[in-house]
């Protein structure tokens, strides 16, 4: 079982351990009270940008808040799916947990990067630090996933499949 612990898996588990509770609470607060939840520290940059620069009506601001909550819940859902697949695959000693993590990291990086840009536009230094930290945590895990080579059982199965097709091609040419 120790051979199945890849650095991207471990990093993904740490990302999930941070983002699932944090973004769930933030998104839940927006669902309960959209305007108050939007103006809390994790979302204040988006709230200031929407209210100051876009000058949206209150109903449109509530819709933006709900859209932000929905997007954060989507990332949380994919991280939860990643956790389920990771635990299942650790028990079965296979791989297949990378896709939900990749989707969660892509969406999470997008949300954090946009929030980072909006925090810099409105001059919120603390929000800027928070979003930069979240963005670089997810980006680091995504880079590890891109650089990390496939595990040995996966490489062997790919090699076995390609050798099998080469042998079949040779038999069909001779026959």
N, C-alpha and C positions, 0 to 999 in steps of 0.2 A: 504494500500500500504506500510505502514511502516513495516509490518510484513514480507514482501518479501525481504527486504534488508538484505541479509546474508553477513557475513564478507568476505566470499570468493568472492561474487559478487562485493562488494565495492573494495576489493583489486585488483580484476581483472580489474575493470574499471580504477583504478589508474595506473596499469601496462600498460593497453592499451593507456591511455592518455600520458604516457611517450614513450613507444616503437614505436607506430605507426608513429608519426612525426619524431622521431630521426632516427630510422632504415630506414624509407622511404627515408629521405634525404641522408643518408650514402649510401644506395644501388643505389639511383639515380645518385649520383656522380660517383660511380663505373661504372655505365652503360654509362655515358657520356664520361668519360675518365678513362679507367680501371686502368692504371698504377698510374696515379696521385691520383685517388680515393682510390686505395689500400694503398698508402703511407700516407694517412691522419691519424690523431690521432686515430680514432676508429678502424682502421684496420692495424695500423703500425706494430703491433706484428706479425700478420699473414704475412705481406709483408716481414719483415725482416727474419722471419723463412723460408719462401719460397725461398727468394733470397739467403740467406747466407747458410742455412743448406741443402736445397734440390738442390740448384744450377740449377734451372729450366731455360729453354730458355725463351725468352721474350714472345713468343706465349703461352707457357704453363703457364706462370705467369698471362697473360691476362685471360686465361681460369679459373685459380684458382680464380681470382678476380670476374669473372662473376658468378662462382659457389657460391662464398660468397654472392654476391648481390642477386642471386636467392634464396638462403636459407634465407636471411634476409627478402626478399619480401614474402616468404612463411609464415614466422612467422607473418608479418604484415597482410597478408590476413586472417590468422586464427584469429588474434585479431580483425580484422574488422568484421568477421563473428560472433565472440563472442559478439561484441557490438550490432550488429543487433538482434541477438537472445536475448540478455539481455534486450534490450529496448522492444522487442515484448513480452517477458515473463513477464516483469514488468507490462505491460498494461493488459495482460491476467491473471496475477497472477498465473503463473505456473512456472515450472523449466524445463530446457532443454538447458541451455546455458553452461553447464559445459564441454561438450565434446570439442568444439572448443578451449576453454581456456586451457584445459588439453593438447591438441595437440600443441598449441602455446607455452605453458610453457615447454613442453618436448623438442621441437626443439630449443627454445630459450636458455634453460639451456644448451643444448648440444653445441650450437654455442658459448655461453659465456664461458663455461668451457674449451673448446678447445682453445679459444682465450686467456683465463687466463693462461693455461699451456704454450702456445707459448710465451706469454709475459714474463713469468718467465724464459723461456729458453733463450730468447734474451736479457734479462735484461732491459726491458722497464718498469720503475716504474710507470709512469703515466698511461700507457695502462693497466698495472696490476691492478691498483686501479679502473680504469673504468670498466674493465671486471669483477673484483671481486664484485663490487657494483651491476652491472647488474645481475650477476649470483645469488647473494644472494637475490636480490629483487624478482626474479622469483622463486627461490627455496622456499622462505618464503611463497609466495602465493600458491605454490604447496603443501606445508606442511599444510597450512590452509585448503585447499580443501580436503586433505586426512583425517584430524582430524575432520572437521566439520560434524556434523550429518545431515541427510536429514531433510528438512523442514517438518512441521506437515502435510500439505495436501498430500505430497508424502507418508509419513508413513501411513496415514489413507487409502490411496488408495491401498497400498501394503497389509495392514491388511484386508481390505475388500475383496481383491482378494483371499487372502489365506483362509479367512473364507468361502468364497463362494465355493472354491474347497473342503474344508473339509465337508461342508454341502452336496455337490454333491456326495462325496465319501460315506458318511453315507447313503444317499438315495439309492445309487446303491447296497450297502451291504445288506440293509433291503429288497430290492425288488427282 
